[in-house]
């Protein structure tokens, strides 16, 4: 069936001219009905075209489609691929992080692309103007819906899809690799039998042969790793000699590099014809790679691929592998879920990986099946070969997995507490009966009915009640005697900022500390559960120790490394050994710091929030304490802030007083200097007027005076605090755009010879330094 005949209006939206057998059979249900659809098909059978059909159907009716991809890297790939929709006059927009979101573009987009986590966050905030676009979606396309069975991410996808259906009930088209219990997913999504498709291996464009190979243990884990590598090369070698390619999956980014290095030597020793030394253009382009090790490796026909590589390097590796210039590629498991890079031979060298908290951990069965499914290049190979290299004790387990596949389970129960809190914070659950009604919309409920003994279905209500009681006990939820429930401020903030509940507990505990320091703030953020997956490599230990010299901390492993990266980031002195992970860690830390600022504002007050704001700005910009206030000025980044501070201009007010000429002398162009001075004038500028405040007071006398606090700059929320002899007298928070007065009592106490009054103004939403004005009164 020609694409142009089936969907003439959208023929140019597809990257091919004719639908294959699987696509032809699914087309009527997707294109000619409005039913929800569930389609399970082998990897590389063309499921992406089904997603595109569903999107085209939605666009043809004037609707908006939401595509949920399993990985952020895949959202960027789809944005690039789907320029075809842009050419047809439709807009495609990737919904990424909070800081990068453009609500206007999102609202106007015809196709939205995002991950489960970003969709979860957006739906939690759907009633805000910034995220209202999420409720205007007419069709949700879920790519790789078997991600439901992922330990860490499955529950997120499950609750997000259930929530979208409750909010506006869009059409749902769910696509998956082969899964035995496709009927359970169809029941969950209310997909009728006529639009539930289970395409078997006969629909694979290339036959797949799979198997398990074992290895003999060496003297230690390091030796075992290389024994598995040699086993993998043994399996790949015959295919490479026949001009095929091999893709080898290993457990970590570092392992991709080390395995590629060792494989180059081994391949050369075996005299396998793999290099491209005669390709002059390829050699020239290889010199443009930014990774030195990769540059040396690819010209020998061996490459590696992981998320830590620069985008340009990753794109080249992918293209060269597709073109056959790279014959042997080592990768982490993320490639199995993302870019479509099939190879004649796929080998899983590592079935275990190191988790910093849990130690040696098995990779998920889903990952195994995704990886093996990459074997076989359509149009090039008649057969694809997929191998798992493992310990003899695990061999039968992997043989059963490859033979029978794996039923998709719900992972909601593992993080039920957090997801339930989010629903309560949204106001969709107000009592125990609402909790049960919510649960009945989930895949968990469908799967529990299907396998009642394994899910202990008879006790579901009691488990929900226990979870609810835990939320009440920890202060995330309030409950009345009649079992009506409401979110607390703590629960709302945890949901708003998409925090793990243990992280929210840590933030709340920090707010109760009597004295707050920069190190305490950074250490609390670094300890967050969101950083549990950060690994601490032995090669980084010296760099981490140097940074933390003089900083006391009880943090260990990856969390200790995060603490070091945040400290180094504030000082703009990141050691080269830590740079590969620093950007991602800092971006996640900035999200957590933004949350912590609001936690401290709510539970500790504006002074604590202001300190956190300054820490946040220093982490973001890499500037010193003397320059941080300048980052509040629009158009002033790290470089300009440091130059202005070096010139003695440490605040927006000082910049305004200096004027454009001084800024020009500091190296700015005249036009930039004018803009910076103008923007500095938009920041608040505080003056304190003591008026007729007395200079002395007699013992036993009392006097009440008013002190004027005036903002002669841009309006801002401020915290005003008055102390006498370090004892707080009054404190208030207000939006100040002009002048306010603060009552100050002067008491002639017999226990002091002098009263030292301090009026302090802080800015909980801005990284400006506190403003303090003092006055002394003698007690006569």
C-alpha positions as CSV (number, residue, x, y, z in Angstrom):
1,X,0.0,0.0,0.0
2,X,1.4,3.3,-1.1
3,X,1.6,6.0,1.6
4,X,0.4,8.6,-1.0
5,X,-2.7,6.5,-1.7
6,X,-3.6,5.8,2.0
7,X,-3.0,9.3,3.4
8,X,-2.4,11.6,0.5
9,X,-2.6,14.8,2.6
10,X,0.3,13.6,4.7
11,X,2.4,11.6,2.3
12,X,5.4,13.8,2.9
13,X,5.2,13.3,6.6
14,X,6.6,9.8,6.3
15,X,10.2,8.9,5.5
16,X,9.2,6.1,3.0
17,X,6.8,5.5,0.1
18,X,5.1,2.2,1.0
19,X,3.6,0.8,4.2
20,X,4.9,-2.7,5.3
21,X,2.6,-5.6,6.2
22,X,2.4,-4.7,9.9
23,X,1.6,-1.1,9.2
24,X,-1.1,-2.0,6.6
25,X,-2.9,-4.2,9.1
26,X,-2.9,-1.5,11.8
27,X,-3.7,1.4,9.5
28,X,-7.6,1.0,9.5
29,X,-7.8,1.0,13.3
30,X,-5.6,4.0,13.7
31,X,-6.8,6.1,10.7
32,X,-10.5,5.2,10.3
33,X,-11.6,4.9,13.9
34,X,-11.3,7.1,17.1
35,X,-10.8,4.1,19.3
36,X,-7.8,3.8,21.7
37,X,-5.1,1.6,20.2
38,X,-2.6,-0.8,21.7
39,X,0.0,-2.3,19.3
40,X,2.7,-4.8,20.3
41,X,5.3,-5.6,17.6
42,X,8.9,-6.7,17.3
43,X,11.7,-4.2,17.5
44,X,12.5,-2.7,14.1
45,X,9.2,-3.7,12.6
46,X,8.1,-0.1,11.9
47,X,6.1,1.0,15.0
48,X,7.2,4.6,14.5
49,X,5.0,4.8,11.4
50,X,2.0,3.8,13.6
51,X,2.8,6.8,15.9
52,X,3.1,9.1,12.9
53,X,-0.2,7.8,11.5
54,X,-2.0,8.6,14.8
55,X,-0.4,12.0,14.8
56,X,-1.5,12.7,11.2
57,X,-5.1,11.5,12.0
58,X,-5.1,14.0,14.9
59,X,-3.8,16.9,12.8
60,X,-6.3,16.1,10.0
61,X,-9.0,16.8,12.5
62,X,-7.5,20.1,13.8
63,X,-6.3,18.5,17.1
64,X,-3.1,18.5,19.1
65,X,-1.0,15.3,19.6
66,X,1.3,14.5,22.5
67,X,4.1,12.0,21.9
68,X,5.6,10.5,25.0
69,X,9.1,9.2,24.3
70,X,11.1,6.9,26.7
71,X,14.2,9.1,26.7
72,X,15.0,12.8,26.5
73,X,17.6,12.0,23.8
74,X,14.8,10.5,21.7
75,X,12.7,13.7,22.1
76,X,15.4,15.7,20.5
77,X,15.8,13.1,17.7
78,X,12.0,13.2,17.0
79,X,12.1,17.0,16.9
80,X,14.7,16.8,14.2
81,X,13.0,13.9,12.3
82,X,9.6,15.6,12.4
83,X,10.7,18.7,10.6
84,X,8.6,16.9,8.0
85,X,5.6,18.1,9.9
86,X,7.0,21.6,10.0
87,X,7.3,21.5,6.2
88,X,3.6,20.7,6.0
89,X,2.8,23.7,8.1
90,X,2.5,22.1,11.5
91,X,4.5,23.1,14.5
92,X,6.5,20.6,16.7
93,X,7.6,21.5,20.2
94,X,9.7,19.6,22.7
95,X,8.5,20.1,26.3
96,X,11.7,20.0,28.3
97,X,12.7,21.4,31.7
98,X,10.9,24.1,33.7
99,X,13.6,26.7,32.9
100,X,13.5,26.1,29.2
101,X,9.7,25.9,28.8
102,X,8.1,28.4,26.4
103,X,4.4,28.3,27.4
104,X,3.3,30.3,24.3
105,X,5.1,27.9,21.9
106,X,3.8,24.9,23.7
107,X,0.2,26.2,23.6
108,X,0.4,26.9,19.9
109,X,2.1,23.6,19.0
110,X,0.4,21.0,16.9
111,X,2.7,18.2,18.1
112,X,4.1,18.1,21.6
113,X,7.0,15.8,22.4
114,X,8.1,15.0,25.9
115,X,9.2,12.3,28.4
116,X,7.0,10.6,31.1
117,X,8.7,12.7,33.8
118,X,8.0,16.0,32.0
119,X,4.5,15.0,31.2
120,X,4.0,14.1,34.9
121,X,5.3,17.4,36.0
122,X,3.1,19.3,33.5
123,X,-0.1,17.5,34.4
124,X,0.5,18.2,38.1
125,X,0.5,21.9,37.3
126,X,-2.2,21.8,34.6
127,X,-4.4,24.4,36.3
128,X,-1.6,27.0,36.0
129,X,-1.4,29.3,33.0
130,X,2.1,28.1,32.3
131,X,1.0,24.5,31.9
132,X,-2.6,24.8,30.7
133,X,-1.6,23.5,27.2
134,X,-1.4,20.0,28.6
135,X,-5.2,19.8,28.9
136,X,-5.7,20.7,25.3
137,X,-4.2,17.5,24.0
138,X,-6.5,15.4,21.8
139,X,-4.3,12.3,21.3
140,X,-1.6,10.8,23.4
141,X,0.9,8.5,21.6
142,X,3.0,6.4,24.0
143,X,6.2,5.1,22.5
144,X,7.5,1.9,24.2
145,X,4.6,1.5,26.6
146,X,6.4,-1.5,28.0
147,X,8.4,1.1,30.0
148,X,5.5,0.5,32.5
149,X,7.7,-2.4,33.8
150,X,10.7,-0.1,34.5
151,X,11.6,-0.1,38.2
152,X,12.3,3.6,38.4
153,X,10.2,5.1,35.6
154,X,7.2,2.7,35.1
155,X,5.1,4.2,37.8
156,X,5.6,7.7,36.5
157,X,4.3,6.7,33.0
158,X,1.4,4.9,34.6
159,X,0.1,7.7,36.8
160,X,0.7,10.3,34.1
161,X,-1.4,8.5,31.4
162,X,-4.1,7.7,34.0
163,X,-4.1,11.4,35.0
164,X,-4.3,12.6,31.4
165,X,-7.3,10.4,30.9
166,X,-9.1,11.8,33.9
167,X,-8.3,15.4,32.9
168,X,-9.6,15.4,29.4
169,X,-9.8,11.8,28.1
170,X,-7.8,12.0,24.9
171,X,-7.4,9.2,22.5
172,X,-4.5,7.0,23.5
173,X,-2.3,5.1,21.1
174,X,0.2,2.9,22.9
175,X,3.0,1.1,21.1
176,X,5.3,-1.6,22.5
177,X,7.8,-4.2,21.7
178,X,6.6,-7.7,21.9
179,X,4.8,-8.4,25.3
180,X,2.8,-11.5,26.2
181,X,0.1,-9.6,28.2
182,X,-0.9,-7.0,25.7
183,X,-4.5,-7.6,26.7
184,X,-3.9,-6.2,30.2
185,X,-2.6,-2.9,28.7
186,X,-5.6,-2.8,26.4
187,X,-7.9,-3.3,29.4
188,X,-6.2,-0.5,31.2
189,X,-6.6,1.9,28.2
190,X,-10.1,0.7,27.2
191,X,-8.8,-0.3,23.7
192,X,-11.3,-2.6,22.0
193,X,-10.4,-5.9,20.5
194,X,-10.5,-4.5,16.9
195,X,-7.7,-2.0,17.7
196,X,-5.6,-4.2,19.9
197,X,-2.8,-5.7,17.8
198,X,-0.3,-8.3,18.8
199,X,2.2,-8.8,16.0
200,X,4.5,-11.7,16.4
201,X,8.1,-12.5,15.3
202,X,6.8,-13.3,11.8
203,X,6.5,-9.5,11.3
204,X,10.1,-8.9,12.0
205,X,11.8,-7.6,8.8
206,X,14.8,-9.8,9.7
207,X,14.7,-13.2,11.4
208,X,16.3,-13.2,14.8
209,X,18.4,-16.0,16.3
210,X,19.2,-15.6,20.0
211,X,21.3,-17.5,22.5
212,X,23.2,-17.4,25.8
213,X,26.9,-17.9,26.1
214,X,28.7,-18.4,29.5
215,X,32.3,-17.6,30.5
216,X,34.8,-19.0,33.0
217,X,35.5,-16.8,36.0
218,X,38.9,-15.2,36.5
219,X,40.6,-14.2,39.7
220,X,38.5,-11.0,40.2
221,X,35.7,-8.9,38.8
222,X,38.2,-7.0,36.6
223,X,39.5,-10.2,35.0
224,X,35.9,-11.4,34.5
225,X,35.0,-8.2,32.6
226,X,37.8,-8.9,30.1
227,X,36.9,-12.6,29.8
228,X,33.4,-11.5,28.9
229,X,34.8,-9.0,26.4
230,X,36.9,-11.7,24.6
231,X,33.7,-13.8,24.5
232,X,31.8,-10.9,22.9
233,X,34.6,-10.4,20.3
234,X,34.5,-14.2,19.6
235,X,30.8,-13.9,18.8
236,X,31.2,-10.7,16.7
237,X,34.3,-11.6,14.8
238,X,32.8,-13.9,12.1
239,X,30.1,-11.4,11.3
240,X,32.7,-8.5,11.0
241,X,34.8,-10.7,8.7
242,X,31.8,-11.1,6.4
243,X,31.4,-7.3,6.2
244,X,28.7,-7.2,8.9
245,X,28.6,-5.1,12.1
246,X,28.4,-5.8,15.8
247,X,26.9,-3.8,18.6
248,X,28.1,-4.7,22.1
249,X,26.3,-3.4,25.2
250,X,28.3,-2.8,28.4
251,X,27.2,-1.5,31.8
252,X,28.7,2.0,32.1
253,X,30.1,4.9,30.1
254,X,33.6,4.2,31.3
255,X,33.3,0.6,30.2
256,X,32.3,1.6,26.6
257,X,35.7,3.5,26.4
258,X,37.8,0.8,28.0
259,X,36.2,-2.0,26.0
260,X,36.7,-0.1,22.7
261,X,40.4,0.5,23.6
262,X,41.0,-3.2,24.4
263,X,39.0,-4.4,21.4
264,X,41.1,-2.3,19.0
265,X,44.2,-4.2,20.2
266,X,42.5,-7.6,20.1
267,X,41.0,-7.0,16.6
268,X,44.4,-5.9,15.3
269,X,46.1,-9.0,16.9
270,X,43.5,-11.3,15.2
271,X,44.1,-9.4,11.9
272,X,40.4,-8.8,11.4
273,X,39.9,-6.4,8.4
274,X,38.0,-3.7,10.1
275,X,39.7,-0.3,9.8
276,X,39.0,2.5,7.3
277,X,42.6,3.8,6.8
278,X,42.0,4.2,3.1
279,X,39.1,6.6,3.5
280,X,40.6,10.0,3.3
281,X,37.4,12.0,3.8
282,X,36.5,9.8,6.8
283,X,39.9,10.5,8.4
284,X,39.5,14.2,7.9
285,X,36.0,14.2,9.5
286,X,37.2,12.1,12.4
287,X,39.7,14.9,13.3
288,X,36.7,17.1,14.2
289,X,35.6,14.8,17.1
290,X,36.1,16.5,20.4
291,X,36.7,13.2,22.3
292,X,40.4,12.3,21.9
293,X,39.9,8.6,22.6
294,X,37.0,8.4,20.2
295,X,39.0,10.2,17.5
296,X,41.8,7.6,17.7
297,X,39.4,4.7,17.9
298,X,37.0,5.3,15.0
299,X,39.6,5.3,12.3
300,X,40.3,1.7,13.3
301,X,36.7,0.8,12.8
302,X,35.8,0.6,16.5
303,X,33.6,3.2,18.3
304,X,31.8,3.8,21.5
305,X,28.5,5.7,22.3
306,X,27.1,7.0,25.5
307,X,25.1,9.9,26.8
308,X,28.2,11.7,28.1
309,X,29.6,12.3,24.7
310,X,29.0,15.7,23.1
311,X,26.0,15.7,20.7
312,X,28.2,16.3,17.7
313,X,30.3,13.3,18.5
314,X,27.2,11.1,19.1
315,X,25.7,12.2,15.9
316,X,28.8,11.3,13.9
317,X,29.2,7.9,15.6
318,X,25.5,7.1,14.8
319,X,25.9,8.1,11.2
320,X,29.2,6.3,10.7
321,X,27.7,3.1,12.1
322,X,24.8,3.4,9.8
323,X,27.2,3.9,6.9
324,X,29.3,0.9,7.9
325,X,32.4,2.8,8.6
326,X,32.3,1.7,12.3
327,X,32.2,-2.1,12.4
328,X,32.3,-2.7,16.1
329,X,30.4,-0.3,18.5
330,X,30.3,-0.4,22.3
331,X,27.4,1.3,24.0
332,X,25.4,1.6,27.2
333,X,21.8,0.4,27.3
334,X,20.3,3.8,26.6
335,X,21.1,3.2,22.9
336,X,18.7,0.3,22.9
337,X,15.8,2.6,23.8
338,X,16.8,5.5,21.6
339,X,18.3,5.8,18.2
340,X,17.5,2.9,15.8
341,X,21.0,1.5,15.1
342,X,20.5,-2.2,14.2
343,X,23.5,-4.5,13.7
344,X,23.8,-8.0,12.3
345,X,25.2,-9.2,15.7
346,X,24.2,-7.8,19.1
347,X,26.1,-9.0,22.2
348,X,25.2,-8.1,25.8
349,X,28.5,-8.3,27.6
350,X,27.3,-7.1,31.0
351,X,24.1,-8.3,32.5
352,X,24.9,-6.5,35.8
353,X,25.9,-3.0,36.7
354,X,27.1,-1.3,39.8
355,X,24.6,0.8,41.8
356,X,26.2,3.1,44.4
357,X,23.6,2.2,47.0
358,X,22.6,-1.4,46.1
359,X,25.9,-2.7,44.8
360,X,25.8,-5.2,41.9
361,X,22.4,-5.2,40.3
362,X,20.9,-7.1,37.4
363,X,19.9,-5.1,34.3
364,X,16.2,-5.2,33.7
365,X,14.7,-7.9,31.5
366,X,13.2,-5.1,29.5
367,X,16.6,-3.8,28.7
368,X,17.8,-7.2,27.7
369,X,14.9,-7.7,25.2
370,X,15.3,-4.2,23.8
371,X,19.1,-4.8,23.2
372,X,18.7,-8.2,21.6
373,X,15.9,-6.8,19.5
374,X,18.4,-4.5,17.7
375,X,19.9,-7.5,15.9
376,X,19.5,-7.6,12.2
377,X,19.7,-4.7,9.6
378,X,16.6,-4.6,7.3
379,X,17.7,-4.6,3.7
380,X,21.2,-5.9,4.5
381,X,20.8,-9.0,6.7
382,X,18.7,-12.1,6.3
383,X,19.2,-13.0,9.9
384,X,20.1,-11.1,13.1
385,X,22.0,-12.7,15.9
386,X,21.5,-11.7,19.6
387,X,23.7,-13.1,22.4
388,X,23.7,-12.7,26.1
389,X,27.0,-13.4,27.9
390,X,26.5,-14.3,31.5
391,X,27.5,-16.4,34.5
392,X,26.6,-20.1,34.2
393,X,24.3,-19.7,37.2
394,X,22.2,-17.1,35.3
395,X,22.1,-18.9,31.9
396,X,18.8,-20.7,32.3
397,X,17.1,-17.4,33.4
398,X,18.2,-15.6,30.3
399,X,17.3,-18.6,28.0
400,X,13.8,-18.5,29.4
401,X,13.6,-14.7,28.9
402,X,14.7,-14.9,25.3
403,X,12.3,-17.8,24.6
404,X,9.2,-16.6,26.4
405,X,9.6,-12.9,26.7
406,X,8.3,-11.1,29.8
407,X,4.9,-10.1,31.0
408,X,4.6,-6.3,31.7
409,X,4.0,-5.6,35.4
410,X,3.0,-2.4,37.2
411,X,5.7,-0.7,39.3
412,X,3.3,1.8,40.9
413,X,3.4,0.1,44.3
414,X,7.1,0.9,44.7
415,X,6.5,4.6,44.8
416,X,2.8,4.7,45.7
417,X,3.4,7.2,48.5
418,X,4.8,9.9,46.2
419,X,2.2,9.4,43.5
420,X,-0.7,9.4,45.9
421,X,0.7,12.7,47.5
422,X,0.7,14.3,44.0
423,X,-2.9,13.4,43.4
424,X,-4.0,14.7,46.8
425,X,-2.0,17.9,46.2
426,X,-3.8,18.4,42.9
427,X,-7.1,18.3,44.8
428,X,-8.4,15.3,42.8
429,X,-8.5,13.1,46.0
430,X,-10.4,14.2,49.1
431,X,-11.2,11.0,50.9
432,X,-10.4,7.3,51.1
433,X,-13.1,6.4,48.5
434,X,-11.4,8.9,46.1
435,X,-8.2,7.0,46.7
436,X,-9.8,3.7,45.6
437,X,-11.5,5.4,42.6
438,X,-8.1,6.7,41.5
439,X,-6.4,3.4,41.9
440,X,-9.0,1.8,39.7
441,X,-7.8,4.0,36.8
442,X,-4.3,2.6,37.0
443,X,-2.5,-0.3,35.3
444,X,-1.7,-1.6,38.7
445,X,-5.4,-2.3,39.4
446,X,-5.8,-4.1,36.1
447,X,-2.8,-6.2,36.7
448,X,-3.8,-6.9,40.3
449,X,-7.2,-8.3,39.1
450,X,-5.4,-10.3,36.5
451,X,-2.9,-11.8,39.0
452,X,-4.7,-11.4,42.4
453,X,-2.4,-13.7,44.4
454,X,0.9,-12.1,43.2
455,X,-0.5,-8.6,43.8
456,X,-2.4,-9.5,47.0
457,X,-5.5,-8.0,45.5
458,X,-7.6,-8.8,48.5
459,X,-5.6,-6.4,50.7
460,X,-5.3,-3.5,48.3
461,X,-7.7,-1.2,50.3
462,X,-5.7,-1.9,53.5
463,X,-2.4,-1.0,51.8
464,X,-3.8,2.2,50.5
465,X,-5.0,3.1,53.9
466,X,-1.6,2.4,55.3
467,X,0.0,4.6,52.7
468,X,-2.4,7.4,53.4
469,X,-1.8,7.1,57.2
470,X,2.0,7.4,56.5
471,X,1.4,10.6,54.5
472,X,-0.7,12.1,57.4
473,X,1.9,11.1,60.0
474,X,4.8,12.7,58.0
475,X,2.8,16.0,57.5
476,X,2.2,15.8,53.8
477,X,-1.5,15.4,54.2
478,X,-4.1,16.4,56.9
479,X,-7.1,14.2,57.7
480,X,-10.3,14.9,59.6
481,X,-12.2,12.4,61.8
482,X,-14.6,11.9,58.9
483,X,-11.7,10.7,56.7
484,X,-11.7,13.8,54.5
485,X,-8.2,14.7,53.4
486,X,-6.4,17.8,52.3
487,X,-2.8,18.5,51.2
488,X,-0.5,20.4,53.5
489,X,1.9,23.0,52.5
490,X,4.6,20.4,52.6
491,X,2.7,18.0,50.4
492,X,1.9,20.7,47.9
493,X,5.6,21.8,47.6
494,X,6.8,18.2,47.2
495,X,4.4,17.7,44.3
496,X,4.9,21.1,42.8
497,X,8.7,20.6,42.5
498,X,8.4,16.9,41.6
499,X,10.5,15.9,44.6
500,X,10.9,12.5,46.1
501,X,9.3,12.5,49.5
502,X,12.5,11.7,51.3
503,X,14.0,14.8,49.7
504,X,11.0,16.9,50.8
505,X,11.6,15.6,54.4
506,X,15.2,16.6,54.3
507,X,14.3,20.1,53.0
508,X,11.7,20.5,55.8
509,X,14.2,19.4,58.4
510,X,16.8,21.9,57.1
511,X,14.2,24.7,57.7
512,X,14.1,23.8,61.4
513,X,17.8,24.3,61.9
514,X,18.7,27.2,64.2
515,X,21.7,28.3,62.0
516,X,21.8,28.0,58.3
517,X,25.1,27.9,56.3
518,X,26.1,27.7,52.6
519,X,27.6,24.2,53.2
520,X,24.4,23.1,55.0
521,X,22.3,24.1,52.0
522,X,24.6,22.4,49.5
523,X,25.0,19.3,51.6
524,X,21.2,18.9,51.9
525,X,20.8,19.2,48.1
526,X,23.6,16.8,47.5
527,X,22.0,14.2,49.8
528,X,18.8,14.2,47.9
529,X,17.5,10.9,46.6
530,X,17.4,12.4,43.1
531,X,21.2,11.8,43.1
532,X,21.1,8.2,44.3
533,X,22.2,7.0,40.8
534,X,25.3,9.2,40.7
535,X,28.3,6.9,40.8
536,X,31.6,7.8,42.4
537,X,34.5,6.5,40.3
538,X,37.9,5.8,41.8
539,X,39.6,8.1,39.3
540,X,37.6,11.0,40.7
541,X,38.5,10.4,44.3
542,X,41.5,12.8,44.5
543,X,39.6,15.6,42.8
544,X,36.7,15.2,45.2
545,X,39.0,15.1,48.2
546,X,40.8,18.3,47.2
547,X,37.5,20.2,46.8
548,X,36.1,19.0,50.1
549,X,39.3,19.8,52.1
550,X,38.1,22.0,54.9
551,X,34.4,21.1,54.5
552,X,33.0,18.7,57.0
553,X,30.5,16.2,55.6
554,X,29.0,12.8,56.4
555,X,28.0,12.2,52.7
556,X,29.5,9.2,51.0
557,X,30.0,7.9,47.4
558,X,28.0,9.6,44.7
559,X,26.4,12.1,47.1
560,X,29.8,13.2,48.3
561,X,30.8,13.7,44.7
562,X,27.7,15.9,44.1
563,X,28.6,18.0,47.1
564,X,32.1,18.5,45.6
565,X,30.7,19.4,42.2
566,X,28.4,22.0,43.6
567,X,31.2,23.6,45.7
568,X,33.5,23.7,42.6
569,X,30.7,25.0,40.5
570,X,30.2,28.0,42.8
571,X,33.9,28.8,42.5
572,X,34.0,28.2,38.8
573,X,36.9,25.8,39.3
574,X,35.7,22.4,38.1
575,X,38.5,19.8,37.9
576,X,38.7,18.0,34.6
577,X,38.1,14.7,36.3
578,X,34.6,15.8,37.2
579,X,33.5,17.7,34.1
580,X,31.8,14.7,32.4
581,X,29.0,14.6,35.0
582,X,29.1,18.2,36.3
583,X,26.7,19.8,33.8
584,X,23.9,17.2,34.4
585,X,24.4,17.3,38.2
586,X,24.4,21.1,38.3
587,X,21.2,21.3,36.2
588,X,19.4,18.8,38.5
589,X,20.8,20.7,41.5
590,X,19.4,24.0,40.3
591,X,15.9,22.4,40.1
592,X,16.3,21.2,43.7
593,X,17.7,24.5,44.9
594,X,14.7,26.4,43.4
595,X,12.5,24.0,45.4
596,X,14.6,24.5,48.5
597,X,14.3,28.3,48.3
598,X,10.5,28.0,48.5
599,X,10.6,25.4,51.3
600,X,12.8,27.7,53.3
601,X,10.6,30.7,52.5
602,X,7.6,28.9,53.7
603,X,9.0,27.1,56.8
604,X,12.0,29.2,57.9
605,X,11.3,32.7,56.5
606,X,12.7,35.2,54.0
607,X,16.2,35.3,55.5
608,X,16.8,31.6,54.9
609,X,15.2,31.8,51.4
610,X,17.5,34.7,50.5
611,X,20.6,32.8,51.4
612,X,19.4,29.8,49.3
613,X,18.7,32.2,46.4
614,X,22.3,33.4,46.5
615,X,23.6,29.9,46.7
616,X,21.4,29.0,43.7
617,X,22.7,31.9,41.7
618,X,26.4,31.1,42.5
619,X,25.9,27.4,41.5
620,X,24.2,28.5,38.3
621,X,26.7,31.2,37.3
622,X,29.9,30.2,39.0
623,X,30.5,33.5,40.7
624,X,31.9,34.6,44.0
625,X,30.0,36.0,46.9
626,X,31.0,39.6,46.0
627,X,29.5,39.2,42.5
628,X,26.4,37.2,43.1
629,X,24.0,40.2,43.5
630,X,24.9,41.4,40.0
631,X,23.5,38.2,38.4
632,X,20.0,39.6,39.3
633,X,20.5,42.2,36.6
634,X,19.0,41.1,33.3
635,X,21.8,40.6,30.8
636,X,24.5,40.1,33.3
637,X,26.1,36.7,33.4
638,X,29.1,35.3,35.1
639,X,31.7,37.1,33.1
640,X,30.1,40.6,33.4
641,X,29.3,40.1,37.0
642,X,32.9,39.3,37.9
643,X,34.2,42.2,35.9
644,X,31.8,44.6,37.5
645,X,32.7,43.3,41.0
646,X,36.4,43.6,40.2
647,X,35.7,47.3,39.3
648,X,34.2,47.8,42.8
649,X,30.5,47.6,41.7
650,X,29.0,44.9,43.9
651,X,25.3,45.6,43.6
652,X,22.7,46.8,41.1
653,X,22.5,50.1,43.0
654,X,26.2,50.6,42.6
655,X,25.9,50.0,38.9
656,X,23.2,52.6,38.6
657,X,25.2,55.1,40.6
658,X,28.3,54.5,38.4
659,X,26.5,55.1,35.2
660,X,27.2,53.9,31.6
661,X,30.6,55.6,31.3
662,X,32.1,53.7,34.1
663,X,30.8,50.4,32.7
664,X,32.2,51.3,29.3
665,X,35.6,51.9,30.9
666,X,35.2,48.4,32.4
667,X,35.1,46.9,28.9
668,X,31.4,47.0,27.9
669,X,30.3,48.6,24.7
670,X,28.3,51.8,25.0
671,X,25.0,50.1,24.0
672,X,25.5,47.2,26.4
673,X,26.5,49.6,29.2
674,X,23.3,51.6,28.7
675,X,21.1,48.4,28.8
676,X,22.8,47.0,31.9
677,X,22.4,50.3,33.8
678,X,18.8,50.5,32.8
679,X,18.2,46.8,33.9
680,X,20.0,47.5,37.2
681,X,17.5,50.2,37.9
682,X,14.7,47.7,37.7
683,X,16.1,45.9,40.8
684,X,14.9,47.0,44.3
685,X,17.0,49.6,46.1
686,X,16.4,50.1,49.8
687,X,16.8,53.1,51.9
688,X,16.1,53.2,55.7
689,X,15.0,56.5,57.3
690,X,15.2,56.5,61.1
691,X,13.5,59.9,61.4
692,X,13.3,61.2,65.0
693,X,14.7,58.1,66.5
694,X,16.1,58.9,70.0
695,X,19.8,58.8,70.8
696,X,19.1,57.9,74.5
697,X,16.4,56.8,76.8
698,X,16.1,56.7,80.6
699,X,15.8,53.5,82.5
700,X,12.1,52.6,82.9
701,X,10.9,54.7,80.1
702,X,9.3,53.4,76.9
703,X,9.0,55.0,73.5
704,X,7.4,53.8,70.2
705,X,8.8,55.2,67.0
706,X,8.3,54.5,63.3
707,X,11.1,53.7,60.9
708,X,10.6,54.2,57.2
709,X,11.7,51.6,54.8
710,X,11.7,52.9,51.3
711,X,12.3,51.1,47.9
712,X,13.5,53.6,45.3
713,X,14.0,50.9,42.7
714,X,11.9,48.2,41.2
715,X,9.2,46.6,43.3
716,X,10.0,43.3,45.0
717,X,8.9,41.0,47.8
718,X,10.9,41.8,50.9
719,X,11.4,40.5,54.4
720,X,11.8,43.2,57.0
721,X,13.2,42.3,60.4
722,X,14.0,44.5,63.4
723,X,16.3,43.3,66.2
724,X,17.6,45.0,69.3
725,X,20.8,43.6,70.9
726,X,20.4,40.5,68.6
727,X,16.9,39.8,69.8
728,X,14.1,39.9,67.2
729,X,11.4,42.4,67.9
730,X,9.3,42.4,64.7
731,X,9.4,40.6,61.3
732,X,7.1,40.9,58.3
733,X,7.1,40.0,54.7
734,X,5.5,42.2,52.1
735,X,5.7,43.4,48.5
736,X,7.4,46.7,48.6
737,X,7.0,49.2,45.8
738,X,7.4,52.6,47.5
739,X,7.5,53.1,51.2
740,X,6.3,51.3,54.4
741,X,6.8,52.1,58.1
742,X,7.9,49.7,60.8
743,X,7.0,50.3,64.5
744,X,10.0,50.0,66.7
745,X,9.8,50.1,70.5
746,X,12.6,51.7,72.5
747,X,12.6,50.4,76.1
748,X,14.8,51.7,78.9
749,X,15.9,48.4,80.3
750,X,18.0,48.3,83.4
751,X,20.0,45.3,82.2
752,X,21.9,47.1,79.3
753,X,23.8,50.3,78.9
754,X,23.2,50.5,75.2
755,X,20.6,49.3,72.8
756,X,21.8,48.3,69.3
757,X,18.9,48.4,66.8
758,X,19.2,46.7,63.3
759,X,16.7,47.0,60.5
760,X,17.4,44.3,58.0
761,X,15.7,43.9,54.6
762,X,16.2,40.7,52.6
763,X,14.9,39.6,49.2
764,X,13.5,36.0,49.3
765,X,13.1,35.8,45.5
766,X,16.3,37.5,44.5
767,X,20.1,36.8,45.0
768,X,20.7,40.3,46.4
769,X,22.7,40.9,49.6
770,X,20.6,41.9,52.6
771,X,20.4,45.6,53.4
772,X,21.1,46.5,57.1
773,X,20.8,49.8,58.8
774,X,21.9,50.3,62.5
775,X,21.2,52.8,65.3
776,X,22.5,52.8,68.8
777,X,20.5,54.2,71.8
778,X,22.2,54.9,75.2
779,X,20.3,53.8,78.3
780,X,20.8,56.5,80.9
